[in-house]
Amino acid sequence: NKQLQTNNIGKSLYLYPSLVSTNTYAKNNLDKLDNGTVILAHEQTSGKGRLGRNWSSPMGGSLSMSVVIKPDIDFEKIPLLTQLTAASLLKALHSISGVKVKWPNDIILNQKKIAGILIETEFKNNSLSGIVIGIGLNTNLKKKDIPTELLDKASSIKIESKAACDPNELVGKFLTYFEHDYTQYLLSDDTEPFISMCRDKSILLDKDFWITIDDHSRKATVNTIDAFGNLVVTFHDTGEIKAISSSNISIRGD
Ligand code: BT5
C-alpha cells in the first residue's frame, strides 16, 4: 500500500479475501503478530459486533480491519481506545461532510451507521497480552448488499456521499491519524486531542435519550463526553448527574 505513511502501525499488513472475523483471527494469532500489525479482509463470514451482536461484512463494498497493539498501559486507559479510534476515523473521513459519531462506537452519516468499532482485550496470567481494535467500514456497499432488517439504520459511504470511496486511501489516512494520536496517548494522559473530536462530532450532546443500563431504562439529557471517554448524563427522574462507561448500555431516541 503506497499510501501508507506510518512508521509502525501497519508495518506488517495482511490482506485476506475472506476471514471468519479479522478480530478473531488476530486474537487467535496474537502471540505471532507484532505490535502494530494490521489485518484486512474483503469479507467476513461471521463478523462480530459488541455484546455478541453480528456485523454484516459482505464481499464487494465492505472492509474489515483489525489493528493489533501490545501496549504497556494501565487497564483504565483501555476504554479510551474506542474514542481514539473513533476520532481517527472522523479525521480520515473529514472530506465527507456530515460524518458524525454516536458514542461510544458508531460512525454515522445522514443518521445511518457507516462504520463500527469493536475493541477486544486479551489477558494472560492477569497481564495484558494484546488489544485488537476492530473496525468495520461500509465503504462501497450498495443497497442490495445491506441486510433488509438493517436498511433503516445502516448505509455506506458510497450511498450517502454519492461518490465511490477508495478503501486504500481511507485505511492509509486512518492509520496515519491513529498512529499519531496513539503515540500521544501512550506518552501522556491528556485525552483532549481525540476526545474533543468525539465531542465536536457527537450526535448525542444536549439531546434527550432513553438510556438502558442492565435492562433498566431511564430518560436522560446527554451533557458531554468526559476526559475518560465516559458519557456524562443528567437523569430526568432524580436529576442525578452521572458519568457512564460504554459497557452494557444502549442509547435510543423517542
Ligand atoms: C459494532 O458493534 O458496531 C462493532 C462492529 C465491529 C466490526 C469489526 S469488522 C473487523 C472486526 N472483526 C469483527 O468480527 N468485528 C470487527 P455494535 O455497536 O454492537 O453494532 C452491531 C449492530 O449494528 C448490529 O446488531 C446491527 O444492528 C448493526 N449492523 C450490523 N452490521 C452492520 C453494518 N455492516 N453496518 C451498519 N450496521 C450494522
Residues whose N, C-alpha, C, O or C-beta is under 5 A from the ligand:
A	BS01	BT5	S21 T22 N23 S46 G47 K48 G49 R50 R53 N54 W55 S56 S64 M65 N105 K113 G116 I117 L118 G134 I135 G136 A154
